[in-house]
Amino acid sequence: QVQLAESGGGLVQPGGSLRLSCAASTTRSVIDSMAWYRQAPGKQREFVATIDWSGSTKYADSVKGRFTISRNNAKNMAALQMNSLKPEDTAVYYCAAGPNGLRPDYWGQGTQVTVSS
């Protein structure tokens, strides 16, 4: 079992930056992949980024070059650095984890990110 807790959301102006953090509580020695997803109002949840144990990353095309995912394996933590934020990035952001970051087994409760002037 893996429990995930996100933090760091908030309100930011277009062009600004935010850093989201995810802390994982687990009895497992290894969390293979950690990921971030988001869900905007009236839309389906969508993939944002994932990172595996070795540090290999994948990003959605919409965030490439603006967002950076990272993790600290020793602390079972992941982060999402978001730069050059746009209004269309407004969503609830969810941390996720599992053997495959594109099909995660565990989800956090989510943190709201609002990009608005």
Residue pairs with C-beta under 8 A, 6 or more apart in sequence:
1 26
1 27
1 106
2 24
2 25
2 26
2 28
2 31
2 97
2 98
2 105
2 106
3 24
3 25
3 26
3 106
4 22
4 23
4 24
4 25
4 95
4 96
4 97
4 106
4 107
4 108
5 22
5 23
5 25
5 95
5 108
5 109
6 20
6 21
6 22
6 93
6 94
6 95
6 108
6 109
6 110
6 111
7 20
7 21
7 22
7 23
7 111
8 18
8 19
8 20
8 21
8 111
9 18
9 20
9 93
9 111
9 112
9 113
10 18
10 112
10 113
10 114
11 114
11 115
11 116
12 18
12 85
12 113
12 114
12 115
13 115
13 116
13 117
14 85
14 86
14 87
14 115
14 116
14 117
15 84
15 85
16 85
16 115
17 81
17 82
17 83
17 84
17 85
18 82
18 85
18 113
19 79
19 80
19 81
19 82
20 36
20 79
20 80
20 82
20 93
20 95
20 111
20 113
21 77
21 78
21 79
22 34
22 36
22 77
22 78
22 79
22 80
22 95
22 108
23 75
23 76
23 77
24 31
24 34
24 76
24 77
24 78
24 95
24 97
25 76
26 76
30 53
30 73
31 53
31 76
31 97
32 52
32 53
32 97
32 98
32 99
32 100
33 50
33 51
33 52
33 53
33 97
33 98
33 99
33 100
33 101
33 104
34 50
34 51
34 69
34 71
34 78
34 95
34 96
34 97
34 101
35 47
35 48
35 49
35 50
35 51
35 69
35 95
35 96
35 97
35 101
35 102
35 104
36 48
36 49
36 50
36 69
36 78
36 80
36 93
36 94
36 95
36 96
37 45
37 46
37 47
37 48
37 93
37 94
37 96
37 104
38 45
38 46
38 48
38 89
38 91
38 92
38 93
38 94
38 113
39 45
39 46
39 91
39 92
39 94
39 110
40 88
40 90
40 91
41 91
43 91
45 94
46 60
47 60
47 102
48 59
48 60
48 63
48 67
48 69
48 80
48 93
49 57
49 58
49 59
49 60
49 63
49 67
49 69
49 80
50 57
50 58
50 69
50 101
50 102
51 57
51 69
51 70
51 71
51 78
51 101
52 101
53 73
55 71
57 69
58 101
58 102
59 67
59 69
62 88
63 82
63 89
66 82
66 83
66 84
66 85
67 80
67 81
67 82
67 83
68 80
68 81
68 83
69 78
69 79
69 80
69 81
70 78
70 79
70 81
71 77
71 78
71 79
72 78
78 95
80 93
82 89
82 113
85 113
85 115
86 115
87 115
87 116
88 115
89 113
89 115
90 113
90 114
90 115
90 116
91 112
91 113
92 110
92 111
92 112
92 113
93 110
93 111
93 112
93 113
94 107
94 108
94 109
94 110
95 107
95 108
96 104
96 106
96 107
96 108
97 104
97 105
97 106
98 104
98 105
98 106
99 105
